[in-house]
Amino acid sequence: MRDLLIVAAISAAALTGAGAVSAQDRAETYFSYGSTGRGMPFFYHQVRGDCGTLSHLFGRNAAWGLWTLPLDSISEGTVILDGEHAVVRFNCLDGSACIGQGYWRETSEQITEHDIPFETPALAETFLADTRAFRAGCPTA
């Protein structure tokens, strides 16, 4: 049921030839949930992240929605039950509108909180635990 895929991200160092980056190092700086459930509409929700930003895409190529959440500005997230389903809610830490909202590649509107829907509470809990573990593994500035 868990649809977590750890994938390798291309690093700037690898692109510029500034040094070799191992596959292990790249895998630890990027993750992707291919969907937030099997049923409709959860199948069309995808979440991707790197050590800077969590991105929630809805629909093919984010045609129905795109949200960008800067990891250093958002809460760790909270699972909220929604009947038989659940959402993971993220809030901006300082109350500002730090979350970008839009479509395709453009997030021109800024909001203060965002919910990512999940088909089951168990999947939401697993996602949140995976996200927390991922964030803990990111290098700090």
Backbone as a chain_set.jsonl record, in Angstrom:
{"seq": "MRDLLIVAAISAAALTGAGAVSAQDRAETYFSYGSTGRGMPFFYHQVRGDCGTLSHLFGRNAAWGLWTLPLDSISEGTVILDGEHAVVRFNCLDGSACIGQGYWRETSEQITEHDIPFETPALAETFLADTRAFRAGCPTA", "coords": {"N": [[0.819, -1.197, 0.0], [1.937, 1.199, 0.752], [3.386, 3.834, -1.001], [5.926, 4.862, -1.365], [8.674, 6.07, -2.987], [12.049, 6.096, -3.195], [14.168, 8.116, -4.868], [16.889, 9.037, -7.002], [18.171, 12.291, -7.034], [19.319, 14.845, -9.23], [22.258, 16.468, -8.612], [23.569, 19.794, -8.221], [26.317, 19.879, -8.097], [27.066, 17.582, -9.47], [26.204, 18.243, -12.028], [27.813, 20.419, -12.7], [30.282, 19.384, -12.566], [31.657, 19.668, -10.245], [32.438, 17.828, -8.474], [32.201, 14.39, -7.53], [29.105, 12.853, -6.747], [27.685, 10.509, -4.735], [25.33, 7.832, -5.391], [23.953, 7.153, -3.093], [24.127, 9.54, -1.552], [22.593, 11.263, -3.195], [20.073, 9.973, -3.147], [19.312, 10.385, -0.534], [18.544, 13.011, -0.479], [16.178, 13.5, -1.806], [12.762, 12.656, -2.305], [9.752, 10.823, -3.189], [6.255, 10.466, -3.328], [4.215, 8.56, -5.166], [1.454, 8.59, -5.271], [-1.395, 9.399, -3.206], [-3.026, 7.428, -2.42], [-5.088, 4.699, -3.613], [-7.644, 4.94, -4.693], [-10.075, 7.175, -6.294], [-10.08, 10.628, -5.527], [-7.446, 10.283, -4.96], [-5.42, 8.966, -6.305], [-4.486, 10.812, -8.102], [-2.998, 12.633, -6.667], [0.213, 13.672, -5.913], [3.291, 13.711, -4.137], [6.322, 15.313, -3.769], [9.676, 15.785, -2.712], [12.54, 17.65, -1.655], [15.485, 18.594, 0.119], [14.903, 21.244, 0.457], [12.282, 21.956, -0.337], [8.9, 20.867, -0.188], [6.693, 19.52, -2.479], [3.401, 19.468, -3.593], [1.456, 17.962, -5.937], [-1.408, 18.005, -7.982], [-3.215, 16.152, -10.174], [-2.393, 15.397, -13.609], [0.754, 16.552, -14.438], [0.422, 18.601, -12.597], [-1.882, 19.963, -13.276], [-4.33, 20.446, -12.021], [-3.637, 21.541, -9.652], [-0.968, 22.926, -7.7], [1.26, 23.021, -5.061], [3.767, 24.519, -3.161], [5.899, 23.969, -0.517], [8.051, 25.366, 1.633], [10.492, 23.685, 3.423], [11.9, 24.684, 5.651], [10.187, 26.544, 6.661], [7.733, 25.531, 7.373], [5.439, 23.664, 9.506], [5.883, 20.451, 11.195], [3.789, 18.914, 10.444], [0.467, 17.541, 10.73], [-1.748, 14.873, 11.253], [-5.073, 14.774, 10.308], [-8.207, 13.495, 10.821], [-10.657, 12.712, 8.39], [-13.473, 11.691, 8.102], [-13.556, 8.517, 6.721], [-11.214, 8.941, 5.501], [-8.127, 10.88, 5.482], [-6.222, 13.872, 6.13], [-3.042, 15.453, 5.801], [-1.94, 18.146, 7.472], [-0.115, 21.068, 6.961], [1.354, 23.95, 8.35], [2.437, 27.36, 8.135], [5.243, 28.299, 9.992], [5.639, 30.829, 11.242], [3.235, 32.092, 10.948], [3.013, 33.49, 8.624], [2.309, 33.842, 5.075], [3.61, 31.457, 3.63], [3.454, 29.364, 1.856], [3.373, 28.385, -1.452], [0.883, 28.548, -3.998], [-0.786, 27.314, -6.855], [-0.928, 26.468, -10.346], [0.311, 24.08, -12.725], [3.431, 25.083, -13.269], [3.562, 27.388, -11.909], [3.287, 29.234, -8.962], [1.743, 31.574, -7.858], [0.055, 32.621, -5.883], [0.046, 33.005, -2.327], [-0.303, 31.124, 0.67], [-1.293, 30.292, 4.089], [-1.607, 27.738, 5.209], [-1.776, 24.24, 4.348], [-3.439, 21.333, 3.177], [-2.877, 17.922, 2.566], [-4.51, 15.374, 0.992], [-5.288, 11.977, 1.959], [-6.015, 8.566, 1.25], [-6.374, 6.759, 3.356], [-6.23, 6.893, 6.964], [-4.009, 5.494, 7.984], [-2.172, 5.515, 5.853], [-1.699, 8.257, 5.711], [-0.464, 8.67, 8.211], [1.842, 7.099, 7.847], [3.048, 8.474, 5.709], [3.552, 10.928, 6.986], [5.365, 10.129, 8.999], [7.448, 9.189, 7.364], [8.1, 11.571, 6.065], [8.997, 13.15, 8.2], [11.244, 11.661, 9.004], [12.778, 11.873, 6.68], [13.21, 14.68, 6.602], [14.732, 14.939, 8.915], [17.079, 13.803, 8.095], [18.138, 15.603, 6.331], [20.721, 17.911, 5.444], [21.688, 20.59, 7.593], [21.756, 24.146, 7.513]], "CA": [[0.0, 0.0, 0.0], [2.815, 2.364, 0.828], [3.838, 4.144, -2.342], [7.091, 5.72, -1.234], [9.775, 5.732, -3.872], [13.24, 6.907, -3.014], [14.803, 8.264, -6.173], [18.088, 9.877, -7.007], [18.035, 13.625, -7.614], [20.552, 15.319, -9.842], [22.778, 17.58, -7.814], [24.271, 20.841, -8.954], [27.727, 19.498, -8.17], [27.228, 16.6, -10.537], [26.009, 18.92, -13.302], [28.908, 21.328, -12.988], [31.551, 18.676, -12.461], [32.338, 20.156, -9.052], [32.776, 16.704, -7.618], [31.305, 13.247, -7.666], [28.1, 12.682, -5.715], [27.288, 9.112, -4.77], [23.901, 7.562, -5.496], [23.43, 7.187, -1.729], [23.947, 10.936, -1.179], [21.474, 11.817, -3.957], [18.831, 9.361, -2.682], [18.966, 10.942, 0.761], [18.124, 14.397, -0.592], [14.986, 13.596, -2.644], [11.825, 11.546, -2.177], [8.529, 11.001, -3.959], [5.086, 9.612, -3.144], [3.571, 8.542, -6.469], [0.045, 8.921, -5.077], [-1.769, 9.392, -1.788], [-4.004, 6.357, -2.285], [-5.412, 4.003, -4.857], [-8.936, 5.355, -5.23], [-10.24, 8.539, -6.788], [-9.125, 11.282, -6.422], [-6.13, 10.16, -4.332], [-4.479, 8.504, -7.309], [-3.956, 11.977, -8.821], [-2.198, 13.471, -5.77], [1.599, 13.25, -5.798], [4.093, 14.569, -3.275], [7.758, 15.186, -3.994], [10.406, 16.661, -1.816], [13.982, 17.662, -1.512], [15.802, 19.19, 1.423], [14.462, 22.63, 0.503], [10.867, 22.172, -0.612], [7.945, 19.793, -0.388], [5.762, 19.925, -3.528], [2.18, 18.66, -3.735], [0.911, 18.12, -7.278], [-2.716, 17.373, -8.155], [-3.494, 15.983, -11.59], [-1.241, 15.208, -14.49], [1.575, 17.754, -14.572], [-0.097, 19.607, -11.661], [-2.893, 20.748, -13.992], [-5.429, 20.806, -11.122], [-3.13, 22.232, -8.482], [0.427, 22.807, -7.309], [1.579, 23.726, -3.826], [5.172, 24.383, -2.774], [6.011, 24.213, 0.911], [9.458, 25.411, 2.048], [10.641, 22.87, 4.629], [12.382, 25.445, 6.805], [9.161, 27.499, 7.09], [6.47, 24.873, 7.69], [5.371, 22.755, 10.653], [6.165, 19.042, 10.893], [2.569, 18.339, 9.901], [-0.461, 16.893, 11.639], [-2.778, 14.065, 10.607], [-6.425, 15.134, 10.711], [-9.162, 12.536, 10.264], [-11.704, 13.278, 7.552], [-14.304, 10.516, 7.867], [-12.707, 7.335, 6.529], [-9.974, 9.431, 4.9], [-7.357, 11.767, 6.353], [-5.351, 14.848, 5.495], [-1.889, 15.906, 6.561], [-1.966, 19.61, 7.421], [1.111, 21.804, 7.221], [1.15, 25.378, 8.598], [3.639, 28.189, 8.175], [5.666, 28.408, 11.394], [5.528, 32.177, 11.802], [1.929, 32.657, 10.629], [3.045, 34.183, 7.346], [1.829, 33.083, 3.913], [4.866, 30.946, 3.085], [3.181, 28.239, 0.959], [2.962, 28.803, -2.789], [-0.267, 27.82, -4.539], [-1.077, 27.653, -8.24], [-1.109, 25.373, -11.288], [1.428, 23.775, -13.608], [4.724, 25.407, -12.653], [3.462, 28.719, -11.319], [2.623, 29.337, -7.659], [1.735, 33.017, -7.619], [-0.674, 32.939, -4.654], [0.677, 32.504, -1.106], [-1.276, 30.775, 1.696], [-0.687, 30.027, 5.4], [-1.672, 26.324, 5.54], [-2.153, 23.382, 3.229], [-3.795, 19.959, 3.493], [-2.651, 16.906, 1.543], [-5.465, 14.309, 1.298], [-4.862, 10.581, 1.88], [-7.14, 7.635, 1.211], [-6.571, 6.154, 4.673], [-5.437, 7.483, 8.037], [-2.732, 4.778, 8.107], [-1.269, 6.025, 4.821], [-1.323, 9.613, 6.133], [0.503, 8.508, 9.306], [3.088, 6.597, 7.255], [3.631, 9.597, 4.974], [4.069, 11.908, 7.943], [6.571, 9.548, 9.603], [8.494, 9.2, 6.331], [8.496, 12.961, 5.846], [9.79, 13.569, 9.373], [12.547, 10.978, 8.92], [13.497, 12.501, 5.567], [13.642, 16.015, 7.035], [15.793, 14.785, 9.91], [18.3, 13.428, 7.38], [18.627, 16.701, 5.483], [21.757, 18.743, 6.057], [21.241, 21.899, 8.078], [22.626, 25.256, 7.071]], "C": [[0.858, 1.254, 0.0], [3.453, 2.602, -0.52], [5.022, 5.102, -2.299], [8.183, 5.208, -2.143], [10.939, 6.659, -3.569], [13.941, 6.938, -4.37], [15.999, 9.177, -6.067], [17.788, 11.204, -7.683], [19.37, 14.034, -8.206], [21.039, 16.52, -9.059], [23.496, 18.588, -8.687], [25.744, 20.495, -9.101], [27.973, 18.51, -9.296], [27.092, 17.258, -11.898], [27.189, 19.792, -13.678], [30.263, 20.648, -12.934], [32.334, 19.083, -11.225], [32.696, 19.028, -8.096], [31.767, 15.592, -7.79], [30.36, 13.179, -6.482], [27.605, 11.251, -5.824], [25.776, 8.978, -4.893], [23.256, 7.61, -4.116], [23.17, 8.622, -1.283], [22.755, 11.551, -1.902], [20.147, 11.268, -3.446], [18.383, 9.951, -1.355], [18.476, 12.376, 0.69], [16.88, 14.576, -1.459], [14.066, 12.41, -2.356], [10.551, 11.857, -2.947], [7.472, 9.993, -3.525], [4.337, 9.69, -4.462], [2.083, 8.832, -6.418], [-0.234, 8.878, -3.575], [-2.875, 8.379, -1.514], [-4.318, 5.76, -3.637], [-6.699, 4.499, -5.494], [-8.926, 6.777, -5.748], [-10.528, 9.45, -5.599], [-7.67, 11.114, -5.967], [-5.039, 9.738, -5.319], [-3.788, 9.68, -8.009], [-3.15, 12.941, -7.948], [-0.801, 12.866, -5.658], [2.335, 14.226, -4.887], [5.55, 14.261, -3.546], [8.466, 16.129, -3.044], [11.89, 16.575, -1.994], [14.254, 18.381, -0.202], [15.42, 20.659, 1.524], [12.951, 22.785, 0.469], [10.1, 20.867, -0.731], [6.96, 20.304, -1.436], [4.609, 18.942, -3.609], [1.59, 18.985, -5.098], [-0.417, 17.383, -7.361], [-3.035, 17.355, -9.638], [-2.216, 15.821, -12.39], [-0.536, 16.538, -14.702], [1.079, 18.913, -13.712], [-1.142, 20.508, -12.314], [-4.03, 21.205, -13.084], [-4.944, 21.478, -9.85], [-1.669, 21.932, -8.206], [0.64, 23.643, -6.059], [3.042, 23.473, -3.511], [5.311, 24.846, -1.329], [7.485, 24.216, 1.306], [9.652, 24.71, 3.392], [11.086, 23.66, 5.845], [11.339, 26.423, 7.35], [7.851, 26.866, 7.496], [6.596, 23.96, 8.909], [5.735, 21.342, 10.214], [4.953, 18.347, 10.308], [1.763, 17.618, 10.965], [-1.467, 16.097, 10.827], [-4.132, 14.454, 11.19], [-7.384, 14.163, 10.024], [-10.28, 13.269, 9.54], [-12.634, 12.128, 7.155], [-13.419, 9.288, 7.776], [-11.364, 7.694, 5.913], [-9.227, 10.293, 5.913], [-6.632, 12.796, 5.506], [-4.147, 15.067, 6.403], [-1.839, 17.417, 6.358], [-0.597, 20.16, 7.798], [0.754, 23.277, 7.369], [2.486, 26.099, 8.516], [3.975, 28.451, 9.636], [5.423, 29.777, 12.003], [4.192, 32.848, 11.492], [1.882, 33.41, 9.312], [2.434, 33.305, 6.26], [3.061, 32.577, 3.162], [4.678, 29.844, 2.04], [2.681, 28.77, -0.379], [1.829, 27.927, -3.29], [-0.506, 28.27, -5.966], [-1.337, 26.41, -9.064], [0.132, 25.253, -12.157], [2.745, 24.042, -12.897], [4.686, 26.729, -11.901], [2.693, 28.675, -9.996], [2.622, 30.797, -7.234], [1.002, 33.424, -6.348], [0.051, 32.33, -3.457], [-0.399, 32.27, -0.05], [-0.549, 30.381, 2.985], [-0.731, 28.562, 5.827], [-2.113, 25.527, 4.324], [-2.395, 21.963, 3.714], [-3.501, 19.052, 2.305], [-3.564, 15.733, 1.895], [-4.875, 12.907, 1.105], [-6.086, 9.682, 1.953], [-7.43, 7.019, 2.572], [-5.757, 6.902, 5.728], [-4.076, 6.803, 8.19], [-1.719, 5.272, 7.075], [-0.8, 7.443, 5.165], [-0.274, 9.556, 7.241], [1.859, 8.036, 8.782], [3.803, 7.707, 6.496], [4.268, 10.591, 5.927], [5.336, 11.395, 8.616], [7.727, 9.546, 8.612], [9.011, 10.609, 6.078], [9.365, 13.471, 6.994], [11.178, 12.934, 9.342], [13.388, 11.581, 7.808], [14.053, 13.85, 5.983], [14.794, 15.921, 8.026], [17.124, 14.445, 9.25], [18.862, 14.514, 6.49], [19.714, 17.483, 6.191], [21.189, 20.075, 6.5], [22.259, 22.955, 7.665], [23.514, 25.737, 8.191]], "O": [[0.545, 2.241, -0.666], [4.002, 1.679, -1.122], [5.11, 6.034, -3.098], [8.569, 4.041, -2.071], [10.812, 7.878, -3.679], [14.261, 5.894, -4.939], [16.1, 9.99, -5.149], [17.219, 11.239, -8.774], [20.425, 13.613, -7.732], [20.298, 17.484, -8.87], [23.974, 18.256, -9.771], [26.351, 20.792, -10.13], [28.982, 18.598, -9.995], [27.791, 16.875, -12.836], [27.533, 19.893, -14.855], [31.283, 21.271, -13.226], [33.544, 18.868, -11.158], [33.212, 19.282, -7.008], [30.615, 15.831, -8.154], [30.764, 13.419, -5.344], [27.155, 10.827, -6.888], [25.032, 9.894, -4.544], [22.12, 8.066, -3.986], [22.123, 8.909, -0.703], [21.981, 12.287, -1.29], [19.183, 12.024, -3.321], [17.184, 10.009, -1.082], [18.032, 12.918, 1.703], [16.553, 15.707, -1.817], [14.537, 11.286, -2.183], [10.297, 13.005, -3.312], [7.762, 8.806, -3.373], [3.87, 10.762, -4.845], [1.504, 9.273, -7.41], [0.576, 8.39, -2.786], [-3.572, 8.464, -0.502], [-3.871, 6.252, -4.673], [-6.829, 4.478, -6.718], [-7.926, 7.488, -5.661], [-11.224, 8.997, -4.691], [-6.768, 11.734, -6.529], [-3.877, 10.115, -5.172], [-2.647, 9.56, -8.455], [-2.669, 13.961, -8.441], [-0.654, 11.685, -5.344], [2.037, 15.42, -4.871], [5.966, 13.102, -3.552], [7.912, 17.146, -2.626], [12.429, 15.556, -2.427], [13.316, 18.737, 0.511], [15.596, 21.263, 2.581], [12.394, 23.64, 1.159], [10.588, 19.891, -1.301], [6.44, 21.412, -1.298], [4.816, 17.731, -3.684], [1.262, 20.137, -5.384], [-0.54, 16.262, -6.866], [-3.115, 18.401, -10.282], [-1.113, 16.075, -11.905], [-1.154, 17.527, -15.097], [1.291, 20.076, -14.055], [-1.275, 21.677, -11.951], [-4.639, 22.243, -13.342], [-5.756, 21.94, -9.049], [-1.193, 20.824, -8.45], [0.256, 24.811, -5.998], [3.507, 22.336, -3.586], [4.904, 25.949, -0.965], [8.113, 23.158, 1.312], [9.043, 25.099, 4.388], [10.689, 23.338, 6.965], [11.567, 27.062, 8.378], [6.936, 27.57, 7.922], [7.69, 23.545, 9.292], [5.878, 21.066, 9.023], [5.091, 17.274, 9.722], [2.302, 17.146, 11.966], [-1.984, 16.587, 9.823], [-4.317, 14.463, 12.407], [-7.373, 14.026, 8.801], [-10.78, 14.295, 10.001], [-12.593, 11.65, 6.021], [-12.61, 9.044, 8.672], [-10.476, 6.847, 5.814], [-9.648, 10.419, 7.063], [-6.451, 12.607, 4.303], [-4.229, 14.888, 7.619], [-1.713, 17.906, 5.235], [-0.005, 19.775, 8.805], [-0.057, 23.799, 6.605], [3.535, 25.519, 8.793], [3.095, 28.787, 10.428], [5.038, 29.873, 13.168], [4.028, 34.041, 11.744], [0.829, 33.914, 8.922], [2.084, 32.151, 6.512], [3.501, 33.187, 2.186], [5.647, 29.432, 1.402], [1.696, 29.506, -0.439], [1.806, 26.721, -3.045], [-0.439, 29.462, -6.265], [-1.887, 25.424, -8.572], [0.902, 26.203, -12.303], [3.127, 23.286, -12.004], [5.69, 27.137, -11.317], [1.585, 28.142, -9.929], [3.394, 31.207, -6.368], [1.301, 34.477, -5.785], [0.615, 31.242, -3.57], [-1.297, 33.094, 0.121], [0.662, 30.161, 2.977], [0.024, 28.164, 6.714], [-2.734, 26.054, 3.401], [-1.657, 21.448, 4.554], [-3.84, 19.382, 1.168], [-3.426, 15.15, 2.97], [-4.069, 12.681, 0.202], [-7.066, 9.996, 2.628], [-8.588, 6.779, 2.913], [-4.715, 7.478, 5.417], [-3.088, 7.471, 8.496], [-0.539, 5.431, 7.39], [0.359, 7.788, 4.937], [0.698, 10.31, 7.213], [2.901, 8.519, 9.224], [5.017, 7.867, 6.62], [5.39, 11.045, 5.703], [6.289, 12.155, 8.786], [8.859, 9.865, 8.975], [10.211, 10.817, 5.898], [10.363, 14.153, 6.763], [12.174, 13.601, 9.624], [14.59, 11.779, 7.981], [15.226, 14.141, 5.749], [15.723, 16.727, 7.983], [18.183, 14.765, 9.791], [19.956, 14.362, 5.946], [19.642, 17.697, 7.401], [20.302, 20.625, 5.847], [23.448, 22.682, 7.498], [24.306, 26.659, 7.998]]}, "num_chains": 1, "name": "protein.A"}
